[in-house]
Amino acid sequence: MRDLSAFADATFDVVFHPVSNLFVPDLAPVWRECFRVLRPGGTLLVGFLNPDVYLFDHEASTSAAS
């Protein structure tokens, strides 16, 4: 996803990559490539996950709040 050179500029109407951003040390090249391959007015759909969730017991924190 950091190197989409196989695709020409403005090739896609939609770019979608769920949660894969977590595995990239530097997101700037990803965003540049997404912008480059999206057609004008195209849509970028991206998933994120808050890494803090992994630091705590989510089940315990939600049941304690109830």
C-alpha positions as CSV (number, residue, x, y, z in Angstrom):
1,M,0.0,0.0,0.0
2,R,3.0,2.3,0.2
3,D,3.9,1.6,-3.4
4,L,1.0,1.5,-5.8
5,S,3.2,2.2,-8.8
6,A,1.5,-0.6,-10.7
7,F,-1.5,1.7,-11.0
8,A,-1.7,4.9,-13.0
9,D,-2.8,8.2,-11.5
10,A,-6.5,8.7,-11.0
11,T,-7.3,5.0,-11.6
12,F,-9.8,4.3,-8.8
13,D,-13.1,5.7,-7.6
14,V,-12.7,4.0,-4.2
15,V,-9.6,2.9,-2.1
16,F,-10.4,0.8,0.9
17,H,-8.1,-0.7,3.4
18,P,-9.5,-1.7,6.8
19,V,-7.2,-1.6,9.8
20,S,-4.2,-2.4,7.7
21,N,-2.8,1.0,8.7
22,L,-1.8,-0.5,12.0
23,F,1.0,-2.5,10.2
24,V,2.7,0.5,8.5
25,P,5.4,2.4,10.4
26,D,4.9,5.6,8.4
27,L,1.5,6.4,7.0
28,A,2.6,9.4,4.9
29,P,3.6,7.3,1.8
30,V,0.3,5.4,2.1
31,W,-1.8,8.6,2.0
32,R,0.3,10.0,-0.9
33,E,-0.4,6.8,-2.9
34,C,-4.1,6.8,-2.1
35,F,-4.4,10.4,-3.2
36,R,-2.4,9.7,-6.4
37,V,-4.5,6.7,-7.5
38,L,-7.9,8.1,-6.5
39,R,-9.9,9.9,-9.2
40,P,-11.0,13.5,-8.4
41,G,-13.9,13.2,-6.0
42,G,-13.0,9.6,-5.2
43,T,-13.5,8.0,-1.8
44,L,-10.9,6.8,0.7
45,L,-12.3,4.4,3.3
46,V,-9.9,3.6,6.1
47,G,-10.2,1.7,9.3
48,F,-8.4,2.5,12.5
49,L,-8.2,0.8,15.8
50,N,-7.2,2.5,19.0
51,P,-4.1,0.8,20.3
52,D,-5.1,1.8,23.9
53,V,-7.8,-0.9,23.7
54,Y,-5.0,-3.5,23.9
55,L,-3.7,-2.0,27.2
56,F,-6.8,-2.6,29.1
57,D,-9.4,-5.3,29.7
58,H,-12.2,-3.9,27.5
59,E,-14.8,-6.3,28.9
60,A,-14.0,-5.2,32.5
61,S,-14.0,-1.5,31.7
62,T,-17.4,-1.7,30.0
63,S,-19.0,-3.8,32.7
64,A,-17.7,-1.6,35.4
65,A,-19.3,1.4,33.7
66,S,-22.7,-0.2,33.7
